[in-house]
Amino acid sequence: MKGSVYNIIKARFLVNEHATRNWVFITYLIVLAMIMIWNTNRYEQKIIRIAELSSEVKELRSEFVDRKSQLMKLKMESTVSQKMEQRAIFPSSVPPVKIKVLKPTEKKWFEKLWE
């Protein structure tokens, strides 16, 4: 037991006659560790990007609500009439009347015959 621990500390398993198997396994472990580090890094970058996009969406949504309220205010009749009064255009005192346009009906061939 004491000798095997001493051999591990001295790293004799890396220089003995079966060292190639050990080196292949160590290389495999190193490559696997590098892949795990790379994958974790990509995962964290995606989380950061999602957080940035979420904050941007919240900002754009609040801007949208603000613009929509401004538009509603501009579309109000009182606002439009105030802006038109500045140009000397005043609202009509007579209410509008609906104009009905009747589609001319074409006479049937029998009625055209007796004209």
LOKE-789613 format. One line per field, with one value per residue (C-alpha): x, y, z; residue in one letter. Coordinates in steps of 0.5 Angstrom, whole numbers, m for minus. Layout:
<recs>
x: c(X ...)
y: c(Y ...)
z: c(Z ...)
type: c(A ...)
</recs>
This chain:
<recs>
x: c(0 6 9 3 2 9 9 3 6 13 8 11 5 7 14 13 12 4 5 1 m5 m5 m3 m9 m14 m11 m11 m19 m20 m17 m21 m27 m26 m24 m31 m35 m31 m33 m40 m41 m38 m43 m49 m47 m47 m54 m56 m53 m56 m63 m63 m61 m66 m71 m69 m70 m77 m79 m76 m79 m86 m86 m84 m90 m95 m93 m93 m100 m103 m100 m103 m110 m109 m107 m113 m118 m123 m121 m114 m115 m120 m115 m110 m114 m116 m109 m110 m116 m120 m126 m131 m138 m144 m148 m148 m146 m152 m151 m152 m155 m153 m158 m155 m159 m163 m163 m170 m172 m172 m180 m180 m175 m180 m186 m182)
y: c(0 5 3 4 11 13 11 15 21 20 19 13 11 16 13 5 1 1 9 10 7 12 18 17 17 23 26 24 27 34 34 32 38 43 41 42 49 51 49 52 59 58 57 63 67 65 67 74 75 73 78 83 82 81 88 91 88 91 98 97 95 101 106 103 104 111 113 109 114 120 118 117 124 127 123 126 131 137 136 136 142 146 145 147 154 155 155 159 153 152 146 147 149 145 137 133 130 123 123 117 115 111 106 107 101 98 97 90 88 88 95 98 95 99 106)
z: c(0 2 m4 m9 m6 m7 m14 m15 m12 m16 m22 m24 m28 m33 m35 m34 m40 m40 m40 m47 m44 m38 m43 m47 m42 m39 m46 m46 m39 m41 m48 m44 m39 m44 m48 m41 m40 m47 m46 m39 m42 m48 m43 m39 m45 m47 m41 m41 m48 m46 m40 m44 m49 m44 m41 m48 m49 m43 m45 m52 m49 m44 m50 m54 m49 m48 m56 m56 m50 m54 m60 m57 m54 m61 m64 m59 m62 m58 m59 m67 m66 m62 m67 m73 m69 m70 m77 m77 m79 m74 m73 m76 m72 m77 m75 m81 m85 m88 m96 m99 m106 m109 m114 m121 m122 m129 m132 m134 m142 m142 m139 m144 m149 m148 m147)
type: c(M K G S V Y N I I K A R F L V N E H A T R N W V F I T Y L I V L A M I M I W N T N R Y E Q K I I R I A E L S S E V K E L R S E F V D R K S Q L M K L K M E S T V S Q K M E Q R A I F P S S V P P V K I K V L K P T E K K W F E K L W E)
</recs>
